[in-house]
């Protein structure tokens, strides 16, 4: 949204809940299961869980989904939530890296059939 304030916290941020309780959109990517509890979430907030952890052979996120679902307006599931987004961005970055490598190898400054930002490759730096 226009004029949004973005705050980034580390897992070791002192009193992290004082920040997360004000977030309209809370993105968790901590790498530790159940780090985000219901008490840390603003009622009605959108909570995006990028966490991938395995506990007792089951995949779980960084958010305590059971308790947070009672407070949040929307919560991504784990598994089945952000994995496709992560895969798409990884693929985009792989294409960018391959394109840059081909350009550097050619060394002649000629167009090699696609450049970073070339819509034919589905890659754009404007994103």
MOPAC internal coordinates of N, CA, C and O (Angstrom, degrees):
PM7 1SCF
backbone

  N    0.0000 0     0.00 0     0.00 0    0    0    0
  C    1.4526 1     0.00 0     0.00 0    1    0    0
  C    1.5198 1   109.69 1     0.00 0    2    1    0
  O    1.2310 1   121.16 1   -23.61 1    3    2    1
  N    1.2729 1   115.39 1   156.39 1    3    2    1
  C    1.4539 1   120.61 1   179.90 1    5    3    2
  C    1.5299 1   110.19 1   -68.47 1    6    5    3
  O    1.2310 1   121.06 1   -41.25 1    7    6    5
  N    1.3269 1   115.58 1   138.75 1    7    6    5
  C    1.4604 1   123.04 1   177.26 1    9    7    6
  C    1.5285 1   113.58 1    64.23 1   10    9    7
  O    1.2310 1   120.17 1  -150.95 1   11   10    9
  N    1.3065 1   117.28 1    29.05 1   11   10    9
  C    1.4645 1   120.90 1   178.21 1   13   11   10
  C    1.5256 1   110.27 1   -74.91 1   14   13   11
  O    1.2310 1   120.68 1   -30.41 1   15   14   13
  N    1.3062 1   116.31 1   149.59 1   15   14   13
  C    1.4493 1   121.98 1   172.89 1   17   15   14
  C    1.5181 1   107.80 1  -103.79 1   18   17   15
  O    1.2310 1   120.85 1   -55.86 1   19   18   17
  N    1.3213 1   115.98 1   124.14 1   19   18   17
  C    1.4554 1   121.01 1  -178.04 1   21   19   18
  C    1.5194 1   108.45 1  -109.16 1   22   21   19
  O    1.2310 1   120.65 1   -50.70 1   23   22   21
  N    1.3295 1   116.36 1   129.30 1   23   22   21
  C    1.4578 1   121.95 1   178.92 1   25   23   22
  C    1.5196 1   108.19 1  -120.75 1   26   25   23
  O    1.2310 1   120.70 1   -49.24 1   27   26   25
  N    1.3124 1   116.27 1   130.76 1   27   26   25
  C    1.4593 1   121.27 1   177.38 1   29   27   26
  C    1.5199 1   108.07 1  -109.73 1   30   29   27
  O    1.2310 1   120.94 1   -50.99 1   31   30   29
  N    1.3270 1   115.80 1   129.01 1   31   30   29
  C    1.4553 1   121.12 1   178.10 1   33   31   30
  C    1.5239 1   109.50 1  -119.34 1   34   33   31
  O    1.2310 1   120.90 1   -28.12 1   35   34   33
  N    1.3003 1   115.88 1   151.88 1   35   34   33
  C    1.4580 1   123.56 1   175.65 1   37   35   34
  C    1.5255 1   107.31 1   -99.12 1   38   37   35
  O    1.2310 1   120.36 1   -22.24 1   39   38   37
  N    1.3032 1   116.92 1   157.76 1   39   38   37
  C    1.4694 1   119.39 1   179.04 1   41   39   38
  C    1.5267 1   112.05 1   -58.54 1   42   41   39
  O    1.2310 1   120.50 1   158.16 1   43   42   41
  N    1.3104 1   116.66 1   -21.84 1   43   42   41
  C    1.4688 1   120.62 1   179.53 1   45   43   42
  C    1.5225 1   113.51 1  -100.43 1   46   45   43
  O    1.2310 1   120.35 1  -167.33 1   47   46   45
  N    1.3346 1   116.93 1    12.67 1   47   46   45
  C    1.4602 1   120.40 1   176.01 1   49   47   46
  C    1.5232 1   108.49 1   -61.10 1   50   49   47
  O    1.2310 1   120.79 1   -48.76 1   51   50   49
  N    1.3274 1   116.10 1   131.24 1   51   50   49
  C    1.4596 1   121.00 1   179.87 1   53   51   50
  C    1.5250 1   108.99 1   -67.38 1   54   53   51
  O    1.2310 1   120.40 1   -49.65 1   55   54   53
  N    1.3255 1   116.84 1   130.35 1   55   54   53
  C    1.4660 1   124.39 1  -179.20 1   57   55   54
  C    1.5278 1   111.09 1    51.58 1   58   57   55
  O    1.2310 1   120.95 1  -125.61 1   59   58   57
  N    1.3092 1   115.79 1    54.39 1   59   58   57
  C    1.4630 1   121.67 1  -177.73 1   61   59   58
  C    1.5264 1   111.96 1   -57.51 1   62   61   59
  O    1.2310 1   119.91 1   148.52 1   63   62   61
  N    1.3101 1   117.78 1   -31.48 1   63   62   61
  C    1.4646 1   121.24 1   179.87 1   65   63   62
  C    1.5240 1   112.45 1   -61.73 1   66   65   63
  O    1.2310 1   120.14 1   151.51 1   67   66   65
  N    1.3274 1   117.34 1   -28.49 1   67   66   65
  C    1.4685 1   119.34 1   178.25 1   69   67   66
  C    1.5307 1   110.97 1   -65.17 1   70   69   67
  O    1.2310 1   120.02 1   156.93 1   71   70   69
  N    1.3112 1   117.57 1   -23.07 1   71   70   69
  C    1.4617 1   122.23 1   175.87 1   73   71   70
  C    1.5318 1   110.38 1   -88.87 1   74   73   71
  O    1.2310 1   120.68 1   132.02 1   75   74   73
  N    1.3240 1   116.31 1   -47.98 1   75   74   73
  C    1.4604 1   120.15 1  -173.70 1   77   75   74
  C    1.5228 1   112.72 1   -66.00 1   78   77   75
  O    1.2310 1   120.04 1   149.44 1   79   78   77
  N    1.3213 1   117.52 1   -30.56 1   79   78   77
  C    1.4722 1   120.73 1  -179.73 1   81   79   78
  C    1.5266 1   113.17 1   -66.51 1   82   81   79
  O    1.2310 1   120.25 1   166.03 1   83   82   81
  N    1.3248 1   117.14 1   -13.97 1   83   82   81
  C    1.4722 1   121.22 1   179.49 1   85   83   82
  C    1.5226 1   112.37 1   -99.74 1   86   85   83
  O    1.2310 1   119.92 1   176.13 1   87   86   85
  N    1.3153 1   117.77 1    -3.87 1   87   86   85
  C    1.4614 1   121.55 1  -173.10 1   89   87   86
  C    1.5299 1   112.10 1   -81.49 1   90   89   87
  O    1.2310 1   121.05 1   -49.95 1   91   90   89
  N    1.3268 1   115.59 1   130.05 1   91   90   89
  C    1.4561 1   120.44 1   171.70 1   93   91   90
  C    1.5243 1   109.71 1   -77.21 1   94   93   91
  O    1.2310 1   121.34 1   146.76 1   95   94   93
  N    1.3357 1   115.04 1   -33.24 1   95   94   93
  C    1.4641 1   121.89 1   175.48 1   97   95   94
  C    1.5161 1   106.96 1  -126.82 1   98   97   95
  O    1.2310 1   120.67 1   -58.12 1   99   98   97
  N    1.3114 1   116.33 1   121.88 1   99   98   97
  C    1.4628 1   122.32 1  -178.77 1  101   99   98
  C    1.5222 1   108.54 1  -116.75 1  102  101   99
  O    1.2310 1   120.61 1   -59.62 1  103  102  101
  N    1.3195 1   116.44 1   120.38 1  103  102  101
  C    1.4603 1   122.01 1  -179.90 1  105  103  102
  C    1.5174 1   107.92 1  -110.36 1  106  105  103
  O    1.2310 1   120.66 1   -56.95 1  107  106  105
  N    1.3280 1   116.35 1   123.05 1  107  106  105
  C    1.4636 1   121.48 1  -179.20 1  109  107  106
  C    1.5261 1   109.72 1  -109.03 1  110  109  107
  O    1.2310 1   121.24 1   -54.53 1  111  110  109
  N    1.3257 1   115.24 1   125.47 1  111  110  109
  C    1.4690 1   122.44 1   176.42 1  113  111  110
  C    1.5163 1   107.16 1  -148.43 1  114  113  111
  O    1.2310 1   120.92 1  -114.73 1  115  114  113
  N    1.3103 1   115.84 1    65.27 1  115  114  113
  C    1.4591 1   122.71 1  -171.71 1  117  115  114
  C    1.5247 1   112.46 1   -96.47 1  118  117  115
  O    1.2310 1   120.91 1   142.68 1  119  118  117
  N    1.3251 1   115.86 1   -37.32 1  119  118  117
  C    1.4573 1   119.98 1  -176.38 1  121  119  118
  C    1.5170 1   112.73 1    88.24 1  122  121  119
  O    1.2310 1   120.91 1  -158.99 1  123  122  121
  N    1.3183 1   115.86 1    21.01 1  123  122  121
  C    1.4643 1   121.50 1   179.90 1  125  123  122
  C    1.5294 1   107.98 1  -140.35 1  126  125  123
  O    1.2310 1   120.19 1   -56.02 1  127  126  125
  N    1.3337 1   117.25 1   123.98 1  127  126  125
  C    1.4648 1   119.33 1  -175.61 1  129  127  126
  C    1.5242 1   113.65 1   -62.69 1  130  129  127
  O    1.2310 1   122.02 1   -36.40 1  131  130  129
  N    1.3339 1   113.73 1   143.60 1  131  130  129
  C    1.4748 1   122.83 1   174.65 1  133  131  130
  C    1.5210 1   114.27 1    57.13 1  134  133  131
  O    1.2310 1   120.00 1  -148.20 1  135  134  133
  N    1.3110 1   117.61 1    31.80 1  135  134  133
  C    1.4673 1   121.46 1   178.47 1  137  135  134
  C    1.5210 1   111.43 1   -68.46 1  138  137  135
  O    1.2310 1   120.55 1   140.64 1  139  138  137
  N    1.3258 1   116.56 1   -39.36 1  139  138  137
  C    1.4658 1   121.09 1  -178.13 1  141  139  138
  C    1.5220 1   108.49 1   -94.90 1  142  141  139
  O    1.2310 1   121.40 1   -60.16 1  143  142  141
  N    1.3303 1   114.93 1   119.84 1  143  142  141
  C    1.4696 1   121.14 1  -179.91 1  145  143  142
  C    1.5289 1   109.56 1  -107.30 1  146  145  143
  O    1.2310 1   120.71 1   -10.47 1  147  146  145
  N    1.3170 1   116.25 1   169.53 1  147  146  145
  C    1.4665 1   121.72 1  -179.70 1  149  147  146
  C    1.5230 1   111.99 1   -57.87 1  150  149  147
  O    1.2310 1   120.34 1   145.03 1  151  150  149
  N    1.3157 1   116.95 1   -34.97 1  151  150  149
  C    1.4675 1   121.16 1  -179.06 1  153  151  150
  C    1.5305 1   112.15 1   -66.18 1  154  153  151
  O    1.2310 1   120.13 1   164.37 1  155  154  153
  N    1.3223 1   117.36 1   -15.63 1  155  154  153
  C    1.4579 1   122.09 1  -177.63 1  157  155  154
  C    1.5271 1   112.50 1   -95.10 1  158  157  155
  O    1.2310 1   120.13 1   177.91 1  159  158  157
  N    1.3392 1   117.37 1    -2.09 1  159  158  157
  C    1.4602 1   121.35 1  -171.62 1  161  159  158
  C    1.5268 1   111.55 1  -112.54 1  162  161  159
  O    1.2310 1   121.27 1   -46.09 1  163  162  161
  N    1.3202 1   115.18 1   133.91 1  163  162  161
  C    1.4588 1   121.90 1   175.59 1  165  163  162
  C    1.5316 1   108.47 1   -70.86 1  166  165  163
  O    1.2310 1   119.46 1   -47.17 1  167  166  165
  N    1.3236 1   118.64 1   132.83 1  167  166  165
  C    1.4647 1   120.15 1   178.61 1  169  167  166
  C    1.5297 1   111.39 1   -54.94 1  170  169  167
  O    1.2310 1   121.44 1   -49.84 1  171  170  169
  N    1.3332 1   114.85 1   130.16 1  171  170  169
  C    1.4560 1   120.93 1   179.45 1  173  171  170
  C    1.5223 1   115.37 1    86.60 1  174  173  171
  O    1.2310 1   120.19 1   176.74 1  175  174  173
  N    1.3394 1   117.23 1    -3.26 1  175  174  173
  C    1.4635 1   120.99 1  -177.67 1  177  175  174
  C    1.5261 1   111.63 1   -67.04 1  178  177  175
  O    1.2310 1   121.37 1   -24.10 1  179  178  177
  N    1.3227 1   114.99 1   155.90 1  179  178  177
  C    1.4596 1   121.70 1   171.09 1  181  179  178
  C    1.5159 1   106.99 1   -90.88 1  182  181  179
  O    1.2310 1   120.16 1   -53.35 1  183  182  181
  N    1.3295 1   117.30 1   126.65 1  183  182  181
  C    1.4625 1   122.08 1  -178.30 1  185  183  182
  C    1.5241 1   108.53 1  -118.37 1  186  185  183
  O    1.2310 1   121.33 1   -59.38 1  187  186  185
  N    1.3346 1   115.06 1   120.62 1  187  186  185
  C    1.4614 1   121.94 1  -179.59 1  189  187  186
  C    1.5221 1   107.53 1  -110.02 1  190  189  187
  O    1.2310 1   120.91 1   -61.90 1  191  190  189
  N    1.3196 1   115.87 1   118.10 1  191  190  189
  C    1.4709 1   121.93 1  -176.11 1  193  191  190
  C    1.5227 1   109.78 1  -105.56 1  194  193  191
  O    1.2310 1   120.50 1   -72.79 1  195  194  193
  N    1.3344 1   116.64 1   107.21 1  195  194  193
  C    1.4656 1   122.50 1   177.00 1  197  195  194
  C    1.5285 1   111.77 1   -91.92 1  198  197  195
  O    1.2310 1   119.88 1   179.91 1  199  198  197
  N    1.3141 1   117.84 1    -0.09 1  199  198  197
  C    1.4571 1   121.73 1  -175.91 1  201  199  198
  C    1.5167 1   113.48 1   -67.25 1  202  201  199
  O    1.2310 1   121.37 1   -39.65 1  203  202  201
  N    1.3182 1   114.98 1   140.35 1  203  202  201
  C    1.4622 1   122.07 1   173.52 1  205  203  202
  C    1.5197 1   106.82 1  -131.87 1  206  205  203
  O    1.2310 1   120.92 1   -75.35 1  207  206  205
  N    1.3198 1   115.85 1   104.65 1  207  206  205
  C    1.4524 1   122.83 1  -179.33 1  209  207  206
  C    1.5214 1   107.97 1  -132.85 1  210  209  207
  O    1.2310 1   120.98 1   -26.56 1  211  210  209
  N    1.3151 1   115.74 1   153.44 1  211  210  209
  C    1.4651 1   119.31 1   177.20 1  213  211  210
  C    1.5243 1   108.53 1  -119.92 1  214  213  211
  O    1.2310 1   121.38 1   -57.68 1  215  214  213
  N    1.3226 1   114.96 1   122.32 1  215  214  213
  C    1.4565 1   122.51 1   179.20 1  217  215  214
  C    1.5289 1   106.92 1  -125.72 1  218  217  215
  O    1.2310 1   121.08 1   -58.46 1  219  218  217
  N    1.3221 1   115.55 1   121.54 1  219  218  217
  C    1.4666 1   121.24 1  -178.88 1  221  219  218
  C    1.5296 1   111.80 1    52.39 1  222  221  219
  O    1.2310 1   120.93 1  -139.97 1  223  222  221
  N    1.3372 1   115.83 1    40.03 1  223  222  221
  C    1.4577 1   121.48 1   176.96 1  225  223  222
  C    1.5211 1   115.49 1    78.26 1  226  225  223
  O    1.2310 1   120.02 1  -176.11 1  227  226  225
  N    1.3220 1   117.56 1     3.89 1  227  226  225
  C    1.4666 1   121.37 1   179.26 1  229  227  226
  C    1.5184 1   110.26 1  -114.06 1  230  229  227
  O    1.2310 1   121.06 1   -38.94 1  231  230  229
  N    1.3524 1   115.57 1   141.06 1  231  230  229
  C    1.4592 1   119.94 1   176.66 1  233  231  230
  C    1.5204 1   109.53 1   -76.70 1  234  233  231
  O    1.2310 1   121.20 1   -44.47 1  235  234  233
  N    1.3062 1   115.30 1   135.53 1  235  234  233
  C    1.4621 1   121.74 1   177.25 1  237  235  234
  C    1.5263 1   108.00 1  -141.94 1  238  237  235
  O    1.2310 1   120.86 1   -19.08 1  239  238  237
  N    1.3042 1   115.96 1   160.92 1  239  238  237
  C    1.4577 1   120.22 1  -179.26 1  241  239  238
  C    1.5172 1   112.41 1   -96.33 1  242  241  239
  O    1.2310 1   121.68 1    14.18 1  243  242  241
  N    1.3235 1   114.38 1  -165.82 1  243  242  241
  C    1.4636 1   121.62 1   177.82 1  245  243  242
  C    1.5263 1   111.50 1   -87.86 1  246  245  243
  O    1.2310 1   120.75 1   170.75 1  247  246  245
  N    1.3265 1   116.17 1    -9.25 1  247  246  245
  C    1.4536 1   122.48 1  -177.60 1  249  247  246
  C    1.5274 1   109.56 1  -104.31 1  250  249  247
  O    1.2310 1   120.73 1   -42.89 1  251  250  249
  N    1.3202 1   116.21 1   137.11 1  251  250  249
  C    1.4683 1   120.86 1   172.66 1  253  251  250
  C    1.5205 1   106.48 1   -74.44 1  254  253  251
  O    1.2310 1   121.14 1   -93.15 1  255  254  253
  N    1.3250 1   115.43 1    86.85 1  255  254  253
  C    1.4630 1   122.30 1  -170.69 1  257  255  254
  C    1.5223 1   113.18 1   -56.58 1  258  257  255
  O    1.2310 1   120.19 1   139.55 1  259  258  257
  N    1.2951 1   117.24 1   -40.45 1  259  258  257
  C    1.4662 1   120.49 1  -176.83 1  261  259  258
  C    1.5233 1   111.56 1   -61.08 1  262  261  259
  O    1.2310 1   120.02 1   132.35 1  263  262  261
  N    1.3214 1   117.57 1   -47.65 1  263  262  261
  C    1.4732 1   119.56 1  -178.29 1  265  263  262
  C    1.5279 1   112.03 1   -78.65 1  266  265  263
  O    1.2310 1   120.11 1   142.11 1  267  266  265
  N    1.3203 1   117.40 1   -37.89 1  267  266  265
  C    1.4672 1   120.86 1  -177.66 1  269  267  266
  C    1.5274 1   110.95 1   -68.26 1  270  269  267
  O    1.2310 1   119.76 1   146.56 1  271  270  269
  N    1.3194 1   118.06 1   -33.44 1  271  270  269
  C    1.4643 1   121.22 1   179.01 1  273  271  270
  C    1.5270 1   112.02 1   -58.80 1  274  273  271
  O    1.2310 1   120.34 1   153.21 1  275  274  273
  N    1.3118 1   116.96 1   -26.79 1  275  274  273
  C    1.4654 1   121.19 1   178.96 1  277  275  274
  C    1.5297 1   112.08 1   -73.24 1  278  277  275
  O    1.2310 1   120.06 1   158.31 1  279  278  277
  N    1.3296 1   117.49 1   -21.69 1  279  278  277
  C    1.4628 1   122.42 1  -174.78 1  281  279  278
  C    1.5255 1   111.99 1  -107.97 1  282  281  279
  O    1.2310 1   120.47 1   137.33 1  283  282  281
  N    1.3131 1   116.70 1   -42.67 1  283  282  281
  C    1.4653 1   122.07 1  -174.07 1  285  283  282
  C    1.5220 1   111.51 1   -70.19 1  286  285  283
  O    1.2310 1   121.56 1   -28.49 1  287  286  285
  N    1.3375 1   114.63 1   151.51 1  287  286  285
  C    1.4535 1   119.92 1   173.53 1  289  287  286
  C    1.5159 1   110.94 1   -78.66 1  290  289  287
  O    1.2310 1   121.19 1   151.79 1  291  290  289
  N    1.3280 1   115.33 1   -28.21 1  291  290  289
  C    1.4628 1   121.18 1  -179.50 1  293  291  290
  C    1.5181 1   108.47 1  -155.74 1  294  293  291
  O    1.2310 1   120.35 1   -39.51 1  295  294  293
  N    1.3333 1   116.94 1   140.49 1  295  294  293
  C    1.4589 1   122.57 1  -178.54 1  297  295  294
  C    1.5220 1   109.23 1  -142.23 1  298  297  295
  O    1.2310 1   120.70 1   -51.55 1  299  298  297
  N    1.3390 1   116.27 1   128.45 1  299  298  297
  C    1.4614 1   118.71 1   177.17 1  301  299  298
  C    1.5215 1   109.17 1   -72.79 1  302  301  299
  O    1.2310 1   120.22 1   -39.30 1  303  302  301
  N    1.3278 1   117.18 1   140.70 1  303  302  301
  C    1.4603 1   120.05 1   178.66 1  305  303  302
  C    1.5267 1   111.90 1   -80.54 1  306  305  303
  O    1.2310 1   120.90 1   -26.16 1  307  306  305
  N    1.3110 1   115.89 1   153.84 1  307  306  305
  C    1.4693 1   122.41 1   171.75 1  309  307  306
  C    1.5120 1   106.17 1  -132.92 1  310  309  307
  O    1.2310 1   119.71 1   -58.60 1  311  310  309
  N    1.3325 1   118.15 1   121.40 1  311  310  309
  C    1.4644 1   127.84 1    -3.77 1  313  311  310
  C    1.5316 1   111.25 1   -76.60 1  314  313  311
  O    1.2310 1   121.30 1    -8.23 1  315  314  313
  N    1.3376 1   115.11 1   171.77 1  315  314  313
  C    1.4584 1   121.24 1   174.23 1  317  315  314
  C    1.5121 1   115.83 1    99.29 1  318  317  315
  O    1.2310 1   119.69 1  -173.35 1  319  318  317
  N    1.3229 1   118.21 1     6.65 1  319  318  317
  C    1.4623 1   119.95 1  -177.50 1  321  319  318
  C    1.5145 1   114.19 1  -101.23 1  322  321  319
  O    1.2310 1   120.80 1    99.25 1  323  322  321
  N    1.3127 1   116.08 1   -80.75 1  323  322  321
  C    1.4651 1   120.92 1  -171.86 1  325  323  322
  C    1.5241 1   113.95 1   -95.71 1  326  325  323
  O    1.2310 1   119.54 1   179.25 1  327  326  325
  N    1.2993 1   118.49 1    -0.75 1  327  326  325
  C    1.4636 1   121.51 1  -177.15 1  329  327  326
  C    1.5133 1   113.81 1   -56.40 1  330  329  327
  O    1.2310 1   120.31 1   139.03 1  331  330  329
  N    1.3280 1   117.02 1   -40.97 1  331  330  329
  C    1.4645 1   120.25 1   179.98 1  333  331  330
  C    1.5185 1   111.45 1   -66.69 1  334  333  331
  O    1.2310 1   120.18 1   141.96 1  335  334  333
  N    1.3200 1   117.26 1   -38.04 1  335  334  333
  C    1.4632 1   121.01 1   177.86 1  337  335  334
  C    1.5296 1   109.37 1   -63.99 1  338  337  335
  O    1.2310 1   120.73 1   133.64 1  339  338  337
  N    1.3243 1   116.21 1   -46.36 1  339  338  337
  C    1.4622 1   121.15 1   179.22 1  341  339  338
  C    1.5227 1   110.43 1   -59.28 1  342  341  339
  O    1.2310 1   120.03 1   135.75 1  343  342  341
  N    1.3239 1   117.55 1   -44.25 1  343  342  341
  C    1.4601 1   121.66 1   179.58 1  345  343  342
  C    1.5225 1   110.83 1   -63.81 1  346  345  343
  O    1.2310 1   119.82 1   137.09 1  347  346  345
  N    1.3204 1   117.95 1   -42.91 1  347  346  345
  C    1.4654 1   121.40 1  -179.96 1  349  347  346
  C    1.5275 1   111.45 1   -63.27 1  350  349  347
  O    1.2310 1   120.06 1   137.99 1  351  350  349
  N    1.3145 1   117.49 1   -42.01 1  351  350  349
  C    1.4665 1   120.63 1   179.66 1  353  351  350
  C    1.5189 1   110.66 1   -69.04 1  354  353  351
  O    1.2310 1   120.04 1   140.57 1  355  354  353
  N    1.3223 1   117.53 1   -39.43 1  355  354  353
  C    1.4577 1   121.12 1   176.17 1  357  355  354
  C    1.5232 1   110.38 1   -60.49 1  358  357  355
  O    1.2310 1   120.00 1   135.79 1  359  358  357
  N    1.3291 1   117.60 1   -44.21 1  359  358  357
  C    1.4596 1   121.52 1   178.45 1  361  359  358
  C    1.5229 1   110.66 1   -63.35 1  362  361  359
  O    1.2310 1   120.06 1   136.43 1  363  362  361
  N    1.3336 1   117.50 1   -43.57 1  363  362  361
  C    1.4676 1   121.19 1   178.09 1  365  363  362
  C    1.5192 1   110.84 1   -58.92 1  366  365  363
  O    1.2310 1   120.43 1   134.72 1  367  366  365
  N    1.3218 1   116.77 1   -45.28 1  367  366  365
  C    1.4662 1   120.15 1  -179.41 1  369  367  366
  C    1.5245 1   111.99 1   -68.15 1  370  369  367
  O    1.2310 1   120.13 1   147.34 1  371  370  369
  N    1.3312 1   117.35 1   -32.66 1  371  370  369
  C    1.4596 1   121.27 1   176.44 1  373  371  370
  C    1.5296 1   110.33 1   -65.18 1  374  373  371
  O    1.2310 1   120.61 1   137.67 1  375  374  373
  N    1.3293 1   116.44 1   -42.33 1  375  374  373
  C    1.4686 1   120.61 1   177.61 1  377  375  374
  C    1.5221 1   110.47 1   -63.64 1  378  377  375
  O    1.2310 1   120.25 1   137.43 1  379  378  377
  N    1.3282 1   117.12 1   -42.57 1  379  378  377
  C    1.4652 1   120.63 1   177.33 1  381  379  378
  C    1.5255 1   111.03 1   -58.94 1  382  381  379
  O    1.2310 1   120.92 1   133.10 1  383  382  381
  N    1.3361 1   115.85 1   -46.90 1  383  382  381
  C    1.4651 1   120.28 1  -178.42 1  385  383  382
  C    1.5239 1   110.96 1   -63.55 1  386  385  383
  O    1.2310 1   119.95 1   136.73 1  387  386  385
  N    1.3230 1   117.70 1   -43.27 1  387  386  385
  C    1.4675 1   120.95 1   179.61 1  389  387  386
  C    1.5169 1   110.92 1   -64.11 1  390  389  387
  O    1.2310 1   120.47 1   138.82 1  391  390  389
  N    1.3246 1   116.70 1   -41.18 1  391  390  389
  C    1.4651 1   120.88 1   178.93 1  393  391  390
  C    1.5259 1   110.79 1   -62.50 1  394  393  391
  O    1.2310 1   120.32 1   134.88 1  395  394  393
  N    1.3173 1   117.00 1   -45.12 1  395  394  393
  C    1.4691 1   120.71 1   178.90 1  397  395  394
  C    1.5241 1   111.16 1   -63.27 1  398  397  395
  O    1.2310 1   120.34 1   141.68 1  399  398  397
  N    1.3140 1   116.95 1   -38.32 1  399  398  397
  C    1.4672 1   120.20 1   179.44 1  401  399  398
  C    1.5279 1   111.09 1   -64.78 1  402  401  399
  O    1.2310 1   120.39 1   136.73 1  403  402  401
  N    1.3290 1   116.86 1   -43.27 1  403  402  401
  C    1.4677 1   121.05 1   178.69 1  405  403  402
  C    1.5191 1   109.91 1   -62.86 1  406  405  403
  O    1.2310 1   120.32 1   137.89 1  407  406  405
  N    1.3213 1   116.99 1   -42.11 1  407  406  405
  C    1.4638 1   120.87 1   179.50 1  409  407  406
  C    1.5196 1   111.03 1   -62.73 1  410  409  407
  O    1.2310 1   119.97 1   137.87 1  411  410  409
  N    1.3131 1   117.66 1   -42.13 1  411  410  409
  C    1.4720 1   121.20 1  -179.91 1  413  411  410
  C    1.5200 1   111.34 1   -67.68 1  414  413  411
  O    1.2310 1   120.48 1   141.96 1  415  414  413
  N    1.3473 1   116.68 1   -38.04 1  415  414  413
  C    1.4665 1   120.80 1  -179.66 1  417  415  414
  C    1.5199 1   111.28 1   -66.54 1  418  417  415
  O    1.2310 1   120.20 1   141.94 1  419  418  417
  N    1.3511 1   117.22 1   -38.06 1  419  418  417
  C    1.4638 1   119.56 1  -177.68 1  421  419  418
  C    1.5212 1   110.12 1   -66.28 1  422  421  419
  O    1.2310 1   120.47 1   143.53 1  423  422  421
  N    1.3255 1   116.70 1   -36.47 1  423  422  421
  C    1.4554 1   122.15 1   173.69 1  425  423  422
  C    1.5155 1   116.06 1    59.63 1  426  425  423
  O    1.2310 1   119.75 1   176.84 1  427  426  425
  N    1.3334 1   118.09 1    -3.16 1  427  426  425
  C    1.4553 1   119.19 1  -176.52 1  429  427  426
  C    1.5237 1   112.49 1   -98.02 1  430  429  427
  O    1.2310 1   120.60 1  -179.42 1  431  430  429
  N    1.3046 1   116.46 1     0.58 1  431  430  429
  C    1.4540 1   120.00 1   177.98 1  433  431  430
  C    1.5131 1   113.70 1    75.87 1  434  433  431
  O    1.2310 1   120.30 1  -178.53 1  435  434  433
  N    1.3397 1   117.03 1     1.47 1  435  434  433
  C    1.4631 1   120.91 1   179.61 1  437  435  434
  C    1.5162 1   109.96 1   -78.41 1  438  437  435
  O    1.2310 1   121.41 1   -26.43 1  439  438  437
  N    1.3226 1   114.91 1   153.57 1  439  438  437
  C    1.4557 1   120.54 1   175.21 1  441  439  438
  C    1.5186 1   108.27 1   -67.03 1  442  441  439
  O    1.2310 1   120.17 1   -52.22 1  443  442  441
  N    1.3208 1   117.27 1   127.78 1  443  442  441
  C    1.4649 1   121.41 1  -177.57 1  445  443  442
  C    1.5225 1   111.71 1   -97.07 1  446  445  443
  O    1.2310 1   120.29 1  -161.49 1  447  446  445
  N    1.3267 1   117.05 1    18.51 1  447  446  445
  C    1.4609 1   119.45 1   177.98 1  449  447  446
  C    1.5112 1   113.12 1   100.33 1  450  449  447
  O    1.2310 1   120.19 1   175.51 1  451  450  449
  N    1.2774 1   117.24 1    -4.49 1  451  450  449
  C    1.4589 1   120.24 1   178.09 1  453  451  450
  C    1.5069 1   108.99 1   179.52 1  454  453  451
  O    1.2310 1   120.93 1   -41.26 1  455  454  453
  N    1.2967 1   115.83 1   138.74 1  455  454  453
  C    1.4539 1   120.12 1   178.65 1  457  455  454
  C    1.5149 1   109.01 1  -127.54 1  458  457  455
  O    1.2310 1   120.66 1   -16.23 1  459  458  457
  N    1.3119 1   116.35 1   163.77 1  459  458  457
  C    1.4493 1   119.97 1   174.57 1  461  459  458
  C    1.5184 1   106.92 1   -60.62 1  462  461  459
  O    1.2310 1   121.00 1   -52.15 1  463  462  461
  N    1.2938 1   115.69 1   127.85 1  463  462  461
  C    1.4594 1   120.91 1  -176.39 1  465  463  462
  C    1.5207 1   111.28 1    98.11 1  466  465  463
  O    1.2310 1   119.61 1   175.54 1  467  466  465
  N    1.3155 1   118.35 1    -4.46 1  467  466  465
  C    1.4555 1   123.14 1   179.34 1  469  467  466
  C    1.5192 1   109.04 1   -77.95 1  470  469  467
  O    1.2310 1   120.56 1   -62.27 1  471  470  469
  N    1.3312 1   116.53 1   117.73 1  471  470  469
  C    1.4668 1   120.82 1  -176.72 1  473  471  470
  C    1.5180 1   112.28 1   -62.62 1  474  473  471
  O    1.2310 1   119.65 1   156.78 1  475  474  473
  N    1.3403 1   118.27 1   -23.22 1  475  474  473
  C    1.4536 1   119.31 1   179.98 1  477  475  474
  C    1.5203 1   111.06 1   -64.39 1  478  477  475
  O    1.2310 1   119.88 1   153.85 1  479  478  477
  N    1.3221 1   117.84 1   -26.15 1  479  478  477
  C    1.4472 1   121.10 1   178.43 1  481  479  478
  C    1.5225 1   112.16 1   -91.19 1  482  481  479
  O    1.2310 1   120.72 1   173.20 1  483  482  481
  N    1.3199 1   116.23 1    -6.80 1  483  482  481
  C    1.4562 1   119.33 1  -178.04 1  485  483  482
  C    1.5189 1   111.63 1    72.83 1  486  485  483
  O    1.2310 1   120.85 1  -156.83 1  487  486  485
  N    1.3303 1   115.99 1    23.17 1  487  486  485
  C    1.4667 1   120.99 1  -177.32 1  489  487  486
  C    1.5168 1   107.55 1  -119.49 1  490  489  487
  O    1.2310 1   120.91 1   -46.29 1  491  490  489
  N    1.3007 1   115.86 1   133.71 1  491  490  489
  C    1.4486 1   119.76 1   179.28 1  493  491  490
  C    1.5102 1   110.12 1  -146.74 1  494  493  491
  O    1.2310 1   121.05 1   -44.18 1  495  494  493
  N    1.3152 1   115.61 1   135.82 1  495  494  493
  C    1.4655 1   119.48 1   177.12 1  497  495  494
  C    1.5312 1   110.99 1   -78.34 1  498  497  495
  O    1.2310 1   120.27 1   169.92 1  499  498  497
  N    1.3109 1   117.08 1   -10.08 1  499  498  497
  C    1.4607 1   120.69 1  -177.78 1  501  499  498
  C    1.5117 1   112.57 1   -77.13 1  502  501  499
  O    1.2310 1   120.04 1   171.38 1  503  502  501
  N    1.3204 1   117.53 1    -8.62 1  503  502  501
  C    1.4668 1   120.11 1  -177.36 1  505  503  502
  C    1.4929 1   111.59 1   -79.02 1  506  505  503
  O    1.2310 1   120.10 1   180.00 1  507  506  505

